[in-house]
Amino acid sequence: MDKALMGIRVLDVTYYLPGPYAGMRLAEMGAEVIKIEPPAGDPARYMSGGYVHEANNKGKTIVHLDLKTAEGHEQMLELAKTADALIETFRPGVMKKLGLDYESLKAVKPDLVYCSLSGYGQKGPLAELGSHDLNYLALSGALDQMADSNGRPVHPANTFADYTGGLLASEKIIAALLRKFRTGEGAYLDIALAEILGEFQGNHDIYHQSGASDCGIPEISGNRISYAIYETKDGRFVTLGALEEKFWHNFCEFAEKPNWQKWSAKTVGSKEHAEVADFFKTKDWQEWYEVSMNVDCCLAPVLKAHERHEHPQFAARRQTVNFC
C-alpha cells in the first residue's frame, strides 16, 4: 500500500540523534525529507566513525547550505515556501538570529508546521544550557529507576530520551499536519526532551502521592520472584514476567515444582527466590531461549542488540510489517 505521508515535504534542520530520528521516521512513512546540513556536514558524521549519522538519516535528501550567508538564507527561504513541516534542534534563539524562526518562516509559508526539539524547551532556567541524554534521564527521574542492588544508577548504553523525543516529535508533527489539512492553519511545536521522560513517570507520581510506593508499581518493581531477571548456567540472563497467576503456574508446571505455585509474591532475596534462581542456573542461555519459545509463562532471554535480528519473532515481523 502507499505510504501515508506521500506528498508531504519536511525540512530537517537537525544534528546528532533526536531530530534526525524524527525526520527519518517521517521519511519511512513516505514523506519527502530534505536534510539541511552545513557545508562541513552534520557533526554526527565525525562522531565515532559517523555511524550515528548513517543510522538516523536513511531515506532523506541531503542539502548543504551555509545558513549564515545571504545566499544560504535565501535558499532556505525558498525551500520553506515549498515545505509542509520543519524540524530544528538548535539551542533557543539560534534560528531567530538566522532569521529562520517560526515567525520569519510563517511570513513566507503561513501554514507551516514548525517543530523546535531541544533538551529543556525554549523557555526556563535551563533552556540555554548544553545538555545530553544522560542529563534528561537524571532530571526526569528515569535514571533513578535504573539502579543496581546498591541503589546506584546504572549508566545506560542507549539514548532513551533522544529516541523517545524523536518519537514524540514525529507524532506531534503528524497531528499538526492533520490539523493543517483540516483547517489550513500551521503550528509551532516546542518539545523538550527532559519533559518527555517526565511524562513517563505518571505511575510513579500517583504511587508516591498515595504513600504506597516510591518505586512505581510494586508488582513490577523488581522485588517479586515472579517478575525478575535471572542468571543462567553460562552467566547470561533471562527475564521472567509471570505477573498473572496463570503464567506463574505455567512456569511452575514446566519446572515440575507444584509447591512453588504459592510463591509468586515472594520477595527477591528470600529463600524462595534463591531456590528459583538456582533452578535458572541449571540450564544455559540457549536452553532458556528455546523454553521461551515454547512455554507460555512470559519468559524472554536478554538479547544483545544485534541478536534480535536472528530471533524468529523479529524475522517474521520484518517480512509482514511495513510502515503505513
SVG drawing of the C-alpha trace seen along z (x, -y; Angstrom):
<svg xmlns="http://www.w3.org/2000/svg" viewBox="-11 -38 46 70">
<polyline fill="none" stroke="black" stroke-width="0.4" points="0.0,0.0 1.1,-3.6 2.9,-5.3 0.6,-7.6 2.8,-10.7 3.4,-10.6 3.4,-14.2 4.4,-15.7 7.7,-17.7 9.6,-18.1 12.7,-20.2 15.0,-18.6 17.4,-21.1 18.8,-18.9 22.0,-17.3 23.1,-14.2 20.2,-11.9 16.7,-13.0 15.8,-15.3 17.3,-13.1 15.5,-10.1 12.2,-12.1 12.8,-13.0 13.8,-9.5 10.5,-8.2 8.6,-10.6 10.6,-9.5 9.8,-5.9 6.1,-6.8 6.5,-8.3 7.4,-12.0 10.0,-13.7 12.5,-14.7 15.2,-17.2 18.0,-17.3 19.7,-20.7 23.4,-20.4 26.2,-23.0 28.9,-22.8 31.0,-20.6 28.0,-18.3 26.1,-17.3 28.7,-16.9 27.4,-13.3 29.3,-12.4 32.5,-12.8 31.5,-11.1 32.6,-7.5 33.0,-6.8 29.8,-8.5 27.6,-5.6 25.0,-7.8 24.5,-9.8 24.3,-6.7 21.7,-5.1 19.4,-8.1 19.2,-9.7 18.0,-6.9 15.6,-7.9 16.5,-11.6 17.9,-14.0 20.9,-15.9 21.3,-19.5 24.4,-21.5 23.6,-25.2 25.5,-27.8 22.6,-29.4 24.8,-32.2 25.3,-33.6 22.8,-35.6 22.8,-33.0 22.2,-30.1 19.5,-32.1 17.7,-32.9 17.9,-29.2 16.4,-28.2 13.5,-30.6 12.8,-29.2 12.7,-25.7 10.4,-26.8 7.9,-28.1 7.5,-24.5 7.5,-22.7 4.7,-21.4 6.8,-21.0 10.2,-21.9 12.0,-20.4 15.0,-22.1 17.2,-21.2 19.3,-24.3 19.5,-26.0 16.8,-28.5 17.3,-31.8 19.7,-30.4 17.1,-30.1 15.8,-33.6 19.4,-35.0 19.5,-33.3 16.1,-34.8 14.7,-31.4 12.5,-31.2 8.8,-30.3 7.6,-33.9 10.0,-34.6 9.1,-31.4 5.4,-31.9 5.6,-35.1 6.6,-33.1 4.6,-29.9 1.6,-30.7 0.5,-27.1 4.0,-25.7 4.2,-23.2 7.4,-24.2 8.8,-21.9 11.6,-23.0 13.1,-20.0 15.5,-20.8 16.8,-19.5 14.8,-21.8 12.5,-23.6 12.5,-27.2 11.9,-28.8 13.0,-28.1 16.2,-28.4 18.0,-25.6 16.7,-26.4 20.0,-27.9 22.4,-25.4 24.1,-22.5 22.7,-19.0 22.6,-15.4 20.6,-12.3 22.1,-11.3 21.1,-14.7 17.4,-14.2 17.3,-10.8 18.6,-12.2 16.3,-15.2 13.1,-13.3 13.5,-10.7 14.1,-7.9 17.7,-7.3 16.9,-6.8 14.7,-3.8 17.6,-2.2 19.5,-1.3 21.6,1.7 21.1,3.6 23.0,1.0 20.8,-1.8 23.4,-3.2 22.0,-4.4 23.2,-2.2 24.7,-4.1 22.6,-3.1 24.3,-2.4 21.3,-3.6 20.0,-7.2 16.4,-6.7 15.5,-10.4 16.8,-11.0 14.8,-8.2 11.6,-9.0 12.0,-12.6 12.2,-11.7 9.1,-9.5 7.1,-12.2 8.3,-14.9 7.2,-12.8 3.8,-12.1 3.2,-15.7 4.2,-16.8 1.8,-14.3 -1.0,-15.5 -0.3,-19.2 -0.2,-18.2 -3.6,-16.6 -4.9,-19.8 -3.3,-21.9 -5.1,-20.0 -8.4,-20.3 -8.1,-24.0 -5.4,-25.5 -3.5,-26.6 0.1,-25.9 1.5,-25.3 4.5,-25.9 5.7,-22.9 8.0,-23.4 9.2,-19.9 11.6,-19.4 13.4,-16.0 13.6,-16.2 9.8,-16.7 9.1,-13.7 10.7,-11.3 8.9,-13.1 5.6,-12.2 6.5,-8.6 6.5,-8.9 2.7,-9.1 2.5,-5.8 5.4,-6.8 3.8,-10.1 0.5,-8.6 2.0,-5.8 4.3,-8.3 1.5,-10.7 -0.6,-7.9 2.3,-6.8 2.1,-3.3 5.5,-3.2 8.5,-5.2 9.3,-2.7 6.2,-2.9 4.0,0.2 5.2,2.6 4.3,5.8 6.8,4.9 9.5,3.0 11.9,6.0 11.0,7.2 8.9,10.2 10.3,13.5 7.7,14.0 8.7,10.7 12.5,10.6 15.8,11.1 17.7,14.4 21.2,15.5 21.7,18.7 24.2,21.5 26.6,19.8 26.4,16.4 23.9,14.8 20.4,13.6 16.7,14.2 13.6,12.3 10.6,13.8 7.4,11.6 4.9,14.0 2.8,11.3 -0.5,13.1 -1.0,16.3 -1.7,18.4 1.7,17.6 3.4,18.3 1.6,21.6 2.7,22.4 6.3,21.7 5.9,23.9 4.4,26.7 7.3,26.5 9.8,26.6 7.9,29.5 7.7,27.6 4.0,27.6 5.0,26.3 6.2,23.1 2.7,22.1 2.0,20.1 5.3,18.2 4.6,15.7 4.6,12.7 7.6,13.9 10.4,11.2 13.7,11.1 16.3,12.1 14.1,14.6 15.0,18.3 12.2,19.0 13.9,16.6 17.3,18.4 15.6,21.7 14.1,20.3 17.4,18.6 19.3,21.9 16.8,23.5 17.6,21.0 21.2,21.8 20.5,25.5 20.2,24.5 22.4,22.4 21.1,19.4 20.4,21.2 18.3,23.7 16.2,21.0 16.0,19.3 14.2,22.5 12.0,22.7 10.9,19.1 9.7,20.0 7.5,22.9 6.3,22.3 3.6,19.7 5.0,18.1 6.2,14.7 9.8,15.7 12.3,13.9 16.1,14.1 18.2,10.9 19.4,10.5 22.4,8.4 21.2,5.7 22.5,7.5 21.0,10.8 17.4,9.5 17.9,9.8 18.3,13.6 15.2,14.0 12.3,15.7 9.8,13.1 11.8,10.2 12.5,12.1 8.8,12.9 7.7,9.3 10.2,7.9 8.5,10.0 5.0,8.9 5.0,5.4 5.5,2.1 5.2,-1.5 1.9,-2.8"/>
</svg>
